[in-house]
Amino acid sequence: MRRFKQALPSSENIAILKQKTHGILALCDKKSFPYTVPLNYVYLNDKIYFHCANIGRKLDIIHQNNKASFCIINQDTVIPEKFTTAYSSVIVFGTIKEITTENDKQIILEEFIRKFSADYFTEGLEEIKTYIKRTCILELSIEEITGKEGLELQKLRHK
C-alpha cells in the first residue's frame, strides 16, 4: 500500500470482515480476463466462505486459476463540498477452493443462516437439507489482508 499512514489496523480489518455482509470477488481466467462478482459471505476461522451453484463461470475460472481477491467496502460517503469521499475498505488476497464434504458444507451453510436469517434457523436447516447437494461452498484461504481509509476518516481518527 502506497499510503501506509492510511492503513487500517489489522484488528479493524477483521472486525469489518465479521460485520459486513457482501463484497466483490475478483478472479482471473487463463486468458487474463478479470471476472468480478458481488457475493454475500461468512467469515469463519480466518477464512471467507461463499455459496453458489455447482456449475458456472465462477467455478470454471477457479478451476483454471485459484488465486482470488475479495473487496469489502465498509464506508463510502461523498463529501461534495470538499470534492472527496470518506471511505474505508478491506481487500483480501488468497487462494480459493471448493469444500466437498457434506459435513463441512453443512457447517458453513449453518453459519450463513446464523448471519443472515438467525430468526429462522430451524427453517434454514430444512433449506439446507433440500439444497445441500446442489450447493457449492467456496473457501477463500487468506494470505494477505489490507485495509485503507480515506484522509477524511483518518483525520477524525487522530483528533
C-alpha positions as CSV (number, residue, x, y, z in Angstrom):
1,M,0.0,0.0,0.0
2,R,1.5,3.3,-1.1
3,R,-0.2,5.4,1.6
4,F,0.7,3.3,4.6
5,K,-0.4,6.0,7.0
6,Q,-4.0,5.4,5.8
7,A,-3.8,1.6,6.5
8,L,-6.4,0.3,8.9
9,P,-5.2,-1.7,11.9
10,S,-5.4,-5.5,11.5
11,S,-8.0,-5.8,14.2
12,E,-10.2,-3.3,12.4
13,N,-9.8,-5.3,9.1
14,I,-11.0,-8.4,10.9
15,A,-13.9,-6.5,12.5
16,I,-15.1,-5.3,9.1
17,L,-14.9,-8.8,7.7
18,K,-17.0,-10.1,10.6
19,Q,-19.6,-7.3,10.4
20,K,-20.2,-6.7,6.7
21,T,-22.5,-8.9,4.5
22,H,-21.2,-8.7,1.0
23,G,-18.3,-7.8,-1.2
24,I,-16.8,-8.3,-4.7
25,L,-14.9,-11.5,-5.5
26,A,-12.3,-10.9,-8.2
27,L,-11.0,-13.8,-10.3
28,C,-8.8,-14.0,-13.4
29,D,-9.0,-16.7,-16.1
30,K,-6.1,-18.2,-18.1
31,K,-6.6,-15.5,-20.8
32,S,-6.0,-12.9,-18.2
33,F,-9.6,-11.6,-18.3
34,P,-10.7,-10.4,-14.9
35,Y,-14.1,-11.5,-13.6
36,T,-15.8,-9.9,-10.7
37,V,-19.0,-10.9,-8.9
38,P,-20.8,-9.5,-5.9
39,L,-21.4,-12.1,-3.2
40,N,-22.5,-12.4,0.3
41,Y,-20.2,-14.3,2.6
42,V,-19.3,-15.5,6.1
43,Y,-16.0,-15.1,7.8
44,L,-15.1,-18.1,10.0
45,N,-11.9,-19.4,11.4
46,D,-9.8,-16.9,9.4
47,K,-11.3,-17.9,6.1
48,I,-14.1,-16.5,3.9
49,Y,-16.8,-18.7,2.6
50,F,-19.2,-18.2,-0.3
51,H,-22.1,-20.4,-1.6
52,C,-23.1,-20.8,-5.3
53,A,-24.5,-23.3,-7.8
54,N,-22.4,-26.4,-8.6
55,I,-21.7,-25.1,-12.2
56,G,-21.0,-21.7,-13.7
57,R,-18.4,-19.3,-14.9
58,K,-17.0,-18.6,-11.4
59,L,-16.2,-22.3,-10.9
60,D,-14.8,-22.6,-14.4
61,I,-12.3,-19.8,-13.7
62,I,-11.4,-21.1,-10.2
63,H,-10.5,-24.5,-11.8
64,Q,-8.2,-22.6,-14.2
65,N,-6.7,-20.2,-11.6
66,N,-7.4,-20.4,-7.9
67,K,-6.0,-17.1,-6.9
68,A,-8.6,-14.5,-5.8
69,S,-9.2,-11.2,-4.1
70,F,-12.2,-10.1,-2.3
71,C,-13.1,-6.4,-1.6
72,I,-15.4,-5.2,1.1
73,I,-16.5,-1.5,1.2
74,N,-17.0,-0.6,4.8
75,Q,-17.9,3.1,4.3
76,D,-18.4,5.4,1.3
77,T,-19.8,8.8,2.0
78,V,-19.4,11.5,-0.7
79,I,-18.4,15.0,0.7
80,P,-19.3,17.2,-2.2
81,E,-18.2,20.5,-0.7
82,K,-14.7,19.0,-0.2
83,F,-14.6,17.2,-3.5
84,T,-13.7,13.9,-1.7
85,T,-15.1,10.8,-0.2
86,A,-15.0,9.5,3.4
87,Y,-14.3,5.8,2.7
88,S,-12.8,2.7,4.2
89,S,-12.4,-0.7,2.6
90,V,-10.7,-4.1,3.1
91,I,-9.1,-6.2,0.4
92,V,-8.3,-9.9,1.0
93,F,-5.9,-11.9,-1.2
94,G,-5.6,-15.6,-1.2
95,T,-6.5,-18.9,-2.9
96,I,-9.9,-20.4,-3.3
97,K,-11.1,-24.0,-3.3
98,E,-14.3,-26.0,-3.2
99,I,-15.5,-27.6,0.0
100,T,-16.7,-31.0,-0.9
101,T,-17.6,-33.0,2.2
102,E,-21.3,-32.7,3.1
103,N,-20.5,-32.3,6.8
104,D,-18.2,-29.3,6.1
105,K,-20.8,-27.8,3.8
106,Q,-23.5,-28.2,6.4
107,I,-21.3,-26.3,9.0
108,I,-20.7,-23.4,6.6
109,L,-24.4,-23.2,5.5
110,E,-25.5,-23.1,9.1
111,E,-23.1,-20.1,9.5
112,F,-24.9,-18.4,6.6
113,I,-28.2,-18.9,8.4
114,R,-26.8,-17.6,11.7
115,K,-25.5,-14.5,9.9
116,F,-28.4,-13.7,7.5
117,S,-31.5,-15.5,8.9
118,A,-30.9,-16.1,12.6
119,D,-34.6,-15.8,13.4
120,Y,-35.4,-18.6,11.0
121,F,-32.7,-21.1,12.0
122,T,-35.0,-24.1,12.1
123,E,-36.5,-23.3,8.7
124,G,-33.0,-22.7,7.4
125,L,-31.9,-26.2,8.4
126,E,-34.7,-27.6,6.3
127,E,-33.5,-25.4,3.3
128,I,-30.0,-26.9,3.8
129,K,-31.4,-30.4,3.6
130,T,-33.3,-29.6,0.4
131,Y,-30.4,-27.8,-1.4
132,I,-27.1,-29.0,0.0
133,K,-26.4,-31.4,-2.9
134,R,-27.0,-28.6,-5.4
135,T,-24.9,-26.1,-3.5
136,C,-21.2,-25.4,-3.9
137,I,-19.3,-23.9,-1.0
138,L,-16.1,-22.0,-1.8
139,E,-13.4,-21.3,0.8
140,L,-11.0,-18.4,0.4
141,S,-7.9,-19.0,2.4
142,I,-6.5,-15.6,3.3
143,E,-2.8,-14.9,2.6
144,E,-2.9,-11.1,3.0
145,I,-5.4,-8.5,4.2
146,T,-5.1,-4.8,3.6
147,G,-7.5,-2.1,4.8
148,K,-7.4,1.5,4.0
149,E,-9.3,4.6,5.0
150,G,-9.5,8.0,3.2
151,L,-7.9,11.1,4.6
152,E,-11.2,12.4,5.9
153,L,-11.8,9.4,8.2
154,Q,-8.1,9.4,9.2
155,K,-8.4,13.0,10.3
156,L,-11.3,12.0,12.6
157,R,-9.4,9.1,14.0
158,H,-6.5,11.2,15.0
159,K,-8.4,14.2,16.6
